[in-house]
């Protein structure tokens, strides 16, 4: 395996080892388990998961693991420590010499630390909640892999910390609610009538007579307080209107219903002083007539306010839960993109070369990487435009967020907008759930649109809006989604010609043309062929189990003399064939192999203009499938050569009617 492949495999192993260790755990158990499994996976002597304290200059440990056991909780100042950089939302790693770099951090000396790696815990609102860090007494191995591992699980830890904070806030609100209820006071009144009221009268007439003849005959001191009197004596003799205003039509209707129930009912009423009371009436009936009532009243003003507060907090909690669910989905998708990059992209060759043209390209990449401007990457097929896009992303301030790739030619026209912008449940037949699109997944990061000339015109207008406004609506939704995305686009076609032919929007063309980066063809950087060829031979020899480790001078001259219409990709494919056919340690490709390969490539390229795009695509896929003996998946499969997801390739084969010959 190549070094990138080994790194990818190690990262994947570490990811699943830790994920399996903390699976199914939440809260305090999760952070302690996370500390233990990070220490084991990273071979760290000390791991800390800490929460940032108010003021932002101190960390309190949520979990610490040292020398194979849980360490006691503690707090420490950030000033003068490597953690100070981490809480500023920066991934940090120092493979060795950490004590010399931070001499004021006495804990480093106490632990005998040599290496350090740390990642911030960022909440869904972009605030730093704390950090996860690991220290080693030996130089830190695989520092960048350790950064990636900590970053992934710091997101999960921040979700747990957010959830804990939300639950504690709700518990405090519930405690406040219960305290309000337990301190309620109950008032008692005896109401009498100047004259009895016959129960067989209409309910509305009975109600009018009550307001005319009812008065307070007796009460306790709590009643006086509830109804705004200094003493109980001040309330005795008050008419009905003083303690029970007529209220709104809804309250009157409830009172009439109580009269029909022979004056036994409870209802919530509001006093003239604005208090909210729960009033319970027990009618006194003598000889078929209503002569009075016992009334109890409980002040539930604070209770109602507390209920409203609990409802508000519950609504907030539901919103936070929804945000956490979306955050979890985003994290899972980010992890999926990371694993996809591990399996597919990190196995690709690096950018190799030292020719003047190549150095100019590197200078251009460094110049544009630090900006947020849109970049249009042009160049012939096989020149490495995707590698250029990855280099720009990795050198940019967005490197800690995903680089989301979209092959515009590999998506069917009917699904382009759903793939890019997402859709809501029920947006179309088969949309059984909400789907987050590539733009939303790339929020805070970079979106790479490869083969952008293949986008339908209607989709181009939506992409133009995202470039201009940084917002869009998912398919089937009127909700506007705001995003912060940098766009890198690539094409091997003449965009200006596509604009003239009406296949590409002029306004989008000029939007993409902010910073053009042209990747030179291999024939213009022949000086790089020896280094590229040597690199490919080493990688391919390991991949195919061959002993080849160098190239003969004659073969190298042939490689240098050839024009390479398929560029670096053609060079790699030819060398793959030559390595497989080489029995010894020296690659000595026959002259006819290079000539035959060149003739085939030239013939293929010459035939393309007379074909439709679909015919050319079908022909190309069939040739690749034939070269892999119709193997689709795996390291030697057609999907890897075509740089496609295997499921995407199968869908494309079905659409183009490609079947394996009998």
C-alpha positions in Angstrom: 0.0 0.0 0.0 1.1 3.6 -0.6 1.7 6.0 2.3 -1.6 7.8 1.7 -3.4 4.4 1.6 -1.8 3.4 4.9 -2.8 6.7 6.4 -6.3 6.3 5.1 -6.5 2.8 6.5 -5.1 3.8 9.9 -7.6 6.7 10.1 -10.5 4.4 9.2 -9.3 1.9 11.8 -9.0 4.5 14.5 -12.4 6.0 13.7 -14.3 2.7 13.9 -12.3 1.6 17.0 -13.3 4.6 19.0 -16.8 4.8 17.6 -17.4 1.2 18.6 -16.1 1.9 22.1 -18.4 4.8 22.8 -21.4 3.4 20.9 -24.7 3.7 22.8 -23.3 5.9 25.6 -24.4 9.4 26.4 -23.8 12.1 29.0 -21.1 11.7 31.6 -20.6 8.0 30.7 -19.9 9.0 27.1 -17.1 11.6 27.8 -15.3 9.2 30.3 -15.5 6.4 27.7 -14.3 8.8 25.0 -11.3 9.8 27.0 -10.3 6.2 27.6 -10.8 5.1 24.0 -9.0 8.1 22.6 -6.0 7.3 24.9 -6.0 3.7 23.7 -6.4 4.4 20.0 -3.9 7.3 19.9 -1.5 5.7 22.3 -1.7 8.8 24.4 -0.5 9.1 28.0 -3.0 11.7 29.0 -6.4 12.7 27.4 -8.7 15.5 28.6 -12.2 16.5 27.7 -12.8 19.9 29.2 -15.6 22.6 29.3 -14.8 26.3 28.8 -15.8 28.3 31.9 -17.5 31.7 32.0 -14.9 34.4 31.0 -13.3 32.0 28.5 -9.9 31.7 30.2 -10.3 28.6 32.3 -11.1 24.9 31.5 -12.9 22.5 33.9 -12.4 18.8 33.1 -15.5 16.8 32.2 -13.2 13.7 31.9 -9.5 13.0 32.2 -7.6 9.8 31.6 -3.9 9.4 32.6 -1.6 6.4 32.5 -4.4 3.9 32.1 -6.9 5.2 34.7 -9.4 8.0 35.2 -7.8 11.1 36.7 -9.5 13.4 39.3 -11.4 16.4 38.0 -9.6 19.8 38.1 -9.6 23.3 36.6 -6.7 25.2 35.1 -5.9 28.6 33.4 -5.5 28.6 29.7 -2.9 31.4 29.5 0.5 30.2 28.3 -0.8 26.7 27.4 -1.3 25.0 24.0 -5.0 24.8 24.8 -5.3 28.6 24.5 -5.0 28.2 20.8 -7.5 25.4 20.6 -10.3 27.3 22.3 -9.8 30.0 19.6 -11.5 27.4 17.3 -8.1 26.1 15.9 -7.0 22.5 15.4 -3.5 22.2 16.9 -0.8 19.6 17.0 2.8 19.7 18.1 4.5 16.4 17.4 7.4 17.1 19.7 9.1 19.8 21.9 5.8 20.9 23.5 7.5 21.8 26.8 10.0 24.1 25.1 7.2 25.8 23.1 5.1 26.5 26.3 7.5 26.9 29.2 4.9 28.5 31.4 2.6 25.5 31.3 3.8 23.6 34.4 1.4 20.7 33.8 3.3 19.7 30.7 6.5 19.3 32.8 4.6 17.4 35.5 3.3 15.0 32.9 6.6 14.7 31.0 4.8 15.7 27.8 6.5 15.7 24.5 3.7 15.7 21.9 0.3 17.4 21.9 -2.9 17.4 19.8 -6.1 19.3 20.5 -9.5 20.0 18.9 -12.1 22.6 19.9 -15.7 21.5 20.7 -17.9 23.9 18.7 -21.7 24.0 19.3 -24.4 24.4 16.6 -24.3 28.2 17.0 -20.5 28.3 16.3 -19.5 29.0 19.9 -16.5 27.1 21.5 -17.8 25.0 24.4 -14.5 23.4 25.4 -11.8 21.1 23.9 -10.5 17.6 23.6 -6.7 17.1 23.8 -4.2 14.3 24.1 -0.5 14.4 25.3 2.2 11.8 24.7 5.5 11.3 26.5 7.1 10.2 23.2 6.9 12.2 19.9 3.4 12.2 18.6 2.9 9.8 15.7 0.6 10.6 12.7 -0.2 14.1 14.0 -2.6 15.0 11.1 -4.5 11.7 11.6 -4.8 12.4 15.3 -6.1 15.9 14.5 -8.8 14.4 12.2 -9.8 11.8 14.8 -10.1 14.4 17.6 -12.0 16.8 15.4 -14.6 14.1 14.5 -15.2 13.1 18.1 -15.1 16.7 19.4 -18.2 17.3 17.4 -19.9 14.4 19.0 -18.7 15.6 22.5 -20.0 19.1 21.8 -23.4 17.7 20.9 -23.5 15.8 24.3 -22.5 18.9 26.2 -25.2 21.0 24.4 -27.8 18.4 25.3 -26.6 18.3 28.9 -26.9 22.1 29.2 -30.4 22.1 27.6 -31.6 19.4 30.0 -30.1 21.2 33.1 -31.9 24.4 32.0 -35.2 22.6 31.7 -34.7 20.9 35.1 -34.1 24.4 36.7 -37.3 25.6 35.0 -39.3 22.6 36.3 -37.9 23.2 39.8 -39.0 26.8 39.7 -42.4 25.7 38.5 -42.9 23.3 41.4 -41.8 25.9 43.9 -44.4 28.3 42.6 -47.1 25.7 42.9 -46.2 24.6 46.4 -46.5 28.1 47.8 -50.0 28.8 46.5 -52.6 30.1 49.1 -56.3 29.2 49.2 -59.1 31.7 50.1 -62.5 30.7 51.4 -65.7 32.8 51.1 -69.4 32.3 52.0 -71.8 34.0 49.6 -75.4 34.7 50.5 -78.3 36.2 48.6 -80.7 39.0 49.5 -83.5 36.7 48.3 -83.5 33.0 47.2 -83.5 32.1 43.5 -85.7 29.4 42.1 -83.7 26.7 40.3 -86.4 26.3 37.6 -85.7 29.7 36.2 -83.8 30.0 32.9 -80.0 29.9 33.5 -79.4 33.4 32.1 -82.1 34.9 34.4 -80.6 33.1 37.4 -77.2 34.6 36.5 -78.6 38.1 36.4 -80.3 37.7 39.8 -77.1 36.4 41.3 -75.2 39.5 40.2 -78.1 41.7 41.7 -78.5 39.9 45.0 -75.3 38.0 45.9 -72.8 39.4 48.5 -69.9 38.2 50.7 -71.3 37.1 54.0 -67.9 35.8 55.4 -64.3 35.1 54.3 -60.8 34.5 55.6 -57.8 36.8 55.5 -56.4 35.0 52.4 -59.6 36.0 50.5 -59.1 39.7 51.5 -55.5 39.6 50.1 -56.6 37.9 46.9 -59.4 40.5 46.2 -57.3 43.6 47.1 -58.7 44.3 50.6 -56.6 45.1 53.7 -58.6 42.8 56.0 -61.4 40.2 55.8 -63.8 42.7 57.4 -63.2 45.0 54.5 -64.4 42.3 52.0 -67.5 41.2 54.0 -70.6 42.8 52.5 -69.0 43.3 49.0 -71.3 42.6 46.1 -70.7 39.8 43.6 -69.2 42.1 41.0 -66.3 42.8 43.5 -65.1 39.2 43.6 -66.3 37.8 40.3 -66.6 40.2 37.3 -68.9 39.0 34.5 -65.9 38.3 32.3 -65.8 37.5 28.6 -68.5 35.5 26.7 -66.5 32.3 27.1 -66.4 32.7 30.9 -70.1 33.6 31.0 -70.9 30.4 29.1 -68.9 28.3 31.6 -70.8 29.9 34.4 -74.1 29.1 32.7 -73.0 25.5 32.4 -72.2 25.4 36.1 -75.7 26.7 36.9 -77.2 23.8 34.8 -75.0 21.5 37.1 -76.9 22.8 40.2 -74.2 25.3 41.1 -71.3 22.8 41.5 -68.5 23.8 39.3 -64.9 25.2 39.0 -63.5 27.6 36.6 -60.6 30.0 36.1 -61.4 33.6 36.5 -59.5 36.9 36.4 -60.0 39.5 39.2 -60.3 43.2 38.8 -56.8 43.4 40.1 -55.6 41.2 37.2 -54.9 38.0 39.3 -55.7 34.6 37.8 -57.8 32.5 40.2 -59.1 29.0 40.2 -62.7 29.4 41.6 -64.7 26.5 43.0 -68.4 26.9 43.9 -70.6 24.6 46.0 -74.2 25.9 45.9 -76.4 26.0 49.0 -79.9 24.8 48.0 -82.9 24.9 50.3 -86.4 23.9 49.3 -85.6 24.0 45.6 -84.1 27.4 45.8 -80.5 28.7 45.6 -79.7 30.6 48.8 -76.0 31.0 48.6 -72.7 29.2 48.0 -69.3 28.2 49.5 -66.5 29.5 47.3 -62.8 28.6 47.4 -60.3 30.5 45.4 -56.7 29.7 44.8 -54.3 32.2 43.2 -52.8 30.5 40.2 -51.3 33.6 38.6 -47.7 32.4 39.1 -48.7 28.9 38.2 -50.1 30.1 34.8 -47.0 32.1 34.3 -44.9 29.1 35.1 -46.9 26.9 32.8 -46.4 29.4 30.0 -42.7 29.5 30.9 -42.5 25.7 30.8 -44.3 25.7 27.4 -41.9 28.2 26.1 -38.9 26.2 27.4 -40.4 23.0 26.0 -40.7 24.7 22.6 -37.1 25.8 22.9 -36.0 22.3 23.9 -37.9 20.9 20.9 -36.2 23.4 18.7 -32.8 22.5 20.2 -33.5 18.8 19.8 -34.4 19.4 16.2 -31.2 21.3 15.8 -29.2 18.6 17.5 -30.9 16.0 15.2 -29.9 18.0 12.2 -26.4 18.5 13.6 -26.1 14.7 14.1 -27.2 14.1 10.5 -24.7 16.7 9.3 -22.0 15.1 11.4 -22.8 11.6 10.0 -22.8 13.0 6.5 -19.4 14.8 7.2 -18.1 11.5 8.4 -19.3 9.8 5.3 -17.6 12.4 3.2 -14.4 11.9 5.2 -14.5 8.1 4.8 -15.2 8.6 1.1 -12.1 10.8 0.8 -10.1 8.2 2.8 -11.2 5.3 0.5 -11.1 7.2 -2.8 -9.1 10.4 -2.8 -6.2 9.7 -0.5 -5.2 6.8 -2.6 -4.6 9.1 -5.6 -1.2 10.4 -6.4 0.0 13.6 -5.0 0.8 16.7 -7.0 4.3 15.9 -8.3 6.6 18.1 -10.5 9.2 20.8 -10.6 8.9 22.2 -14.1 8.4 25.9 -14.6 4.8 25.4 -15.8 4.1 23.3 -12.7 5.8 25.8 -10.3 3.6 28.5 -11.9 0.5 26.4 -11.2 1.6 25.9 -7.5 2.2 29.7 -7.2 -1.3 30.3 -8.6 -2.8 27.8 -6.1 -1.1 29.4 -3.1 -2.2 32.8 -4.3 -5.9 32.0 -4.6 -6.2 29.5 -1.7 -6.3 32.1 1.1 -9.3 34.0 -0.5 -12.9 33.1 -0.5 -13.3 33.8 -4.2 -14.8 31.4 -6.8 -12.2 29.6 -8.8 -12.6 28.1 -12.3 -10.1 25.3 -13.0 -9.7 24.5 -16.7 -7.5 22.0 -18.5 -7.5 19.0 -20.7 -8.9 15.7 -19.5 -6.6 13.8 -17.2 -4.5 16.8 -16.2 -5.4 16.6 -12.5 -8.0 19.3 -12.0 -9.5 17.6 -9.0 -6.1 17.5 -7.3 -5.8 21.2 -7.9 -9.2 21.8 -6.3 -8.2 19.7 -3.3 -4.9 21.6 -2.9 -6.8 24.9 -3.0 -9.2 23.7 -0.3 -6.4 22.2 1.9 -4.5 25.5 1.9 -7.6 27.6 2.6 -9.1 28.7 5.9 -11.9 26.2 5.2 -9.7 23.2 5.4 -11.2 22.0 8.7 -14.6 21.6 6.9 -15.4 19.1 4.2 -14.6 19.4 0.5 -17.8 18.2 -1.0 -17.4 16.9 -4.6 -20.1 16.8 -7.3 -19.5 15.2 -10.7 -22.1 17.1 -12.7 -22.0 14.7 -15.6 -22.8 11.7 -13.4 -26.1 13.0 -12.1 -29.3 12.5 -14.2 -30.9 15.7 -15.3 -34.1 15.1 -13.2 -32.1 14.7 -10.0 -29.6 17.5 -10.3 -31.5 20.0 -8.2 -32.4 17.5 -5.5 -28.7 16.4 -5.3 -27.4 20.0 -5.1 -30.1 21.7 -3.0 -31.8 18.8 -1.2 -35.6 18.3 -1.0 -38.4 18.1 1.6 -40.5 15.1 2.3 -43.2 14.7 -0.4 -41.5 17.0 -2.9 -41.9 14.4 -5.6 -42.7 10.7 -6.0 -40.3 8.7 -3.9 -39.3 11.6 -1.6 -40.2 9.7 1.6 -37.9 11.8 3.8 -36.1 15.1 3.9 -32.7 15.1 2.1 -29.9 17.6 2.8 -28.3 18.7 -0.5 -24.6 19.0 -1.3 -24.6 22.8 -0.8 -26.0 22.5 2.7 -23.4 19.7 3.5 -20.7 22.0 2.3 -21.7 24.8 4.7 -18.5 26.4 6.1 -16.4 24.4 3.6 -15.9 24.1 -0.2 -18.1 22.7 -3.0 -16.2 21.3 -6.0 -18.4 21.2 -9.2 -16.5 19.0 -11.6 -17.6 19.0 -15.3 -19.8 22.0 -14.7 -20.6 22.4 -18.4 -22.9 19.4 -18.1 -25.3 21.1 -15.7 -28.8 21.8 -17.2 -29.6 25.5 -17.8 -32.3 25.6 -15.2 -29.9 24.4 -12.5 -27.3 26.9 -13.6 -29.6 29.8 -12.6 -30.0 28.4 -9.1 -26.2 28.0 -8.7 -25.9 31.6 -9.9 -28.2 32.7 -7.1 -26.1 30.8 -4.5 -23.0 32.5 -5.8 -24.6 35.9 -5.5 -26.8 35.6 -2.4 -25.4 32.5 -0.6 -29.0 31.1 -0.2 -31.4 28.7 -1.9 -34.7 26.8 -1.4 -34.7 23.0 -1.3 -36.9 21.3 -3.9 -40.5 21.4 -2.7 -39.9 24.0 0.0 -40.4 27.8 0.4 -37.9 27.9 3.2 -34.7 29.8 2.4 -31.5 28.1 3.5 -28.5 30.4 4.1 -25.1 28.8 3.5 -21.5 29.9 3.6 -19.9 27.9 0.7 -16.9 28.5 -1.5 -17.3 27.1 -5.0 -14.6 25.6 -7.1 -15.6 24.6 -10.6 -13.8 22.6 -13.2 -14.2 21.8 -16.9 -12.2 20.4 -19.8 -14.4 22.2 -22.3 -14.3 25.6 -23.8 -16.8 27.5 -21.6 -16.8 30.6 -23.9 -17.9 28.4 -26.8 -20.6 26.8 -24.7 -21.9 30.3 -23.9 -22.0 31.2 -27.6 -23.9 28.0 -28.4 -26.5 28.8 -25.6 -25.5 25.7 -23.5 -24.1 27.8 -20.7 -25.4 31.0 -19.0 -23.2 34.0 -19.7 -23.8 35.5 -16.3 -22.8 32.3 -14.5 -19.7 32.1 -16.8 -18.5 35.6 -15.7 -19.3 34.7 -12.0 -17.1 31.6 -12.3 -14.4 33.4 -14.1 -13.4 35.5 -11.1 -10.1 33.6 -10.7 -9.2 31.2 -13.5 -6.6 28.5 -12.9 -5.4 26.6 -16.0 -3.8 23.2 -15.5 -1.1 22.7 -18.1 -1.1 19.5 -20.2 1.6 17.0 -19.7 3.3 17.7 -23.0 4.0 21.3 -21.7 5.8 19.9 -18.6 7.8 17.0 -19.9 10.4 17.6 -17.3 8.0 16.2 -14.7 7.4 12.9 -16.6 10.4 11.1 -14.9 9.2 12.0 -11.4 5.6 11.1 -12.2 6.5 7.9 -13.8 8.8 6.8 -11.0 6.1 7.6 -8.5 3.4 5.7 -10.4 5.6 2.6 -10.8 6.3 2.4 -7.1 2.6 2.7 -6.2 1.4 0.3 -9.0 4.1 -2.3 -8.2 2.8 -2.5 -4.6 -0.8 -2.5 -5.8 -0.3 -5.4 -8.3 2.3 -7.3 -6.3 5.2 -6.8 -8.7 8.9 -6.4 -8.0 9.4 -3.4 -10.4 11.2 -0.5 -8.7 12.8 1.5 -11.6 12.4 2.3 -15.3 14.9 1.6 -18.0 16.5 4.5 -19.8 15.1 3.4 -23.2 11.5 3.3 -21.8 11.9 6.6 -20.0 13.0 8.2 -23.4 9.9 6.8 -25.0 7.8 8.3 -22.3 9.5 11.6 -22.6 9.0 11.7 -26.4 5.3 10.8 -26.4 2.8 13.7 -26.6 0.3 12.2 -24.0 -3.1 13.4 -25.3 -4.7 11.8 -22.2 -2.2 13.6 -20.0 -1.3 12.3 -16.5 -4.2 9.8 -16.4 -3.0 8.3 -19.7 0.5 8.0 -18.3 -0.8 6.2 -15.2 -2.9 3.8 -17.2 -0.1 2.9 -19.6 2.3 2.3 -16.7 -0.3 0.1 -15.0 -0.4 -2.1 -18.0 3.4 -2.1 -18.3 3.9 -3.0 -14.6 1.5 -5.9 -14.9 3.5 -7.2 -17.9 6.9 -6.7 -16.3 8.3 -9.9 -14.7 11.5 -8.4 -13.3 12.7 -5.4 -11.2 13.2 -3.0 -14.1 10.3 -1.7 -16.1 11.3 -2.1 -19.8 8.1 -1.5 -21.7 8.3 -2.7 -25.4 8.3 0.1 -28.0 5.1 -1.3 -29.4 3.3 -1.0 -26.1 3.7 2.8 -26.0 3.0 3.1 -29.7 -0.1 0.9 -29.4 -1.3 2.8 -26.4 -0.7 6.1 -28.1 -2.5 5.0 -31.3 -5.5 3.8 -29.4 -5.7 7.0 -27.4 -5.3 9.1 -30.5 -7.9 7.1 -32.4 -10.2 7.4 -29.5 -9.8 11.1 -29.2 -10.1 11.7 -32.9 -13.4 9.8 -33.0 -15.0 11.8 -30.3 -16.1 14.9 -32.3 -18.3 12.8 -34.6 -20.1 11.1 -31.7 -22.8 12.5 -29.4 -21.9 13.1 -25.8 -24.0 10.1 -24.8 -22.3 7.8 -27.4 -18.9 8.9 -26.3 -19.7 8.3 -22.7 -21.1 4.8 -23.5 -18.0 4.0 -25.5 -15.6 5.2 -22.8 -17.4 3.3 -20.1 -17.5 0.1 -22.1 -13.7 0.3 -22.8 -12.9 0.8 -19.1 -15.2 -2.1 -18.1 -13.6 -4.3 -20.7 -10.1 -3.5 -19.3 -11.3 -4.5 -15.8 -13.0 -7.7 -17.0 -16.3 -6.0 -16.1 -15.4 -5.6 -12.5 -17.3 -2.5 -11.2 -16.2 -2.2 -7.5 -12.9 -2.6 -5.7 -9.4 -1.1 -6.0 -9.1 -2.4 -9.6 -12.7 -1.8 -10.6 -14.1 0.4 -13.3 -15.7 2.8 -10.7 -12.2 3.6 -9.3 -10.8 4.2 -12.7 -13.7 6.4 -13.7 -13.7 8.2 -10.3 -17.3 7.4 -9.7 -19.3 5.9 -6.9 -20.1 2.2 -7.8 -23.9 2.8 -7.4 -23.6 5.9 -9.7 -21.8 3.8 -12.3 -24.4 1.1 -12.2 -27.2 3.7 -12.7 -25.3 5.2 -15.6 -24.8 1.7 -17.2 -28.6 1.1 -16.9 -29.5 4.4 -18.4 -27.0 4.0 -21.3 -28.1 0.3 -21.9 -24.6 -1.1 -21.2 -24.6 -4.8 -20.5 -21.8 -7.4 -20.2 -21.4 -9.4 -23.4 -22.6 -13.0 -23.1 
